[in-house]
Amino acid sequence: MLNFNNVAKVAIALAMTMSLSGCFLTKVVTMPMRVVGATVSVVGAVVSVVPVVGNKADAALEKVDGTIDTAADTVDTAVPL
């Protein structure tokens, strides 16, 4: 036998899920990606102080940051609103 309370809870959860906009959902996915990319960029800036290898490491980490931003932009544009 179905319990009305459980059915109501599932219906409310489904309605709330369906009411979220695509923009909000993509931001939930891409925001952590961008935070990681920014962190990598800051680490690269700190490492660049080290003579000789610092600039190469900074350049490599900047490339990683750019790749993460590109992936996040792709997710933002791929999800239809």
Summary of the structure (lengths in Angstrom):
residues: 81
radius of gyration: 20.8
end to end distance: 38.7
largest distance: 72.3
contacts: 188
relative contact order: 0.13
helix: 84%
strand: 0%
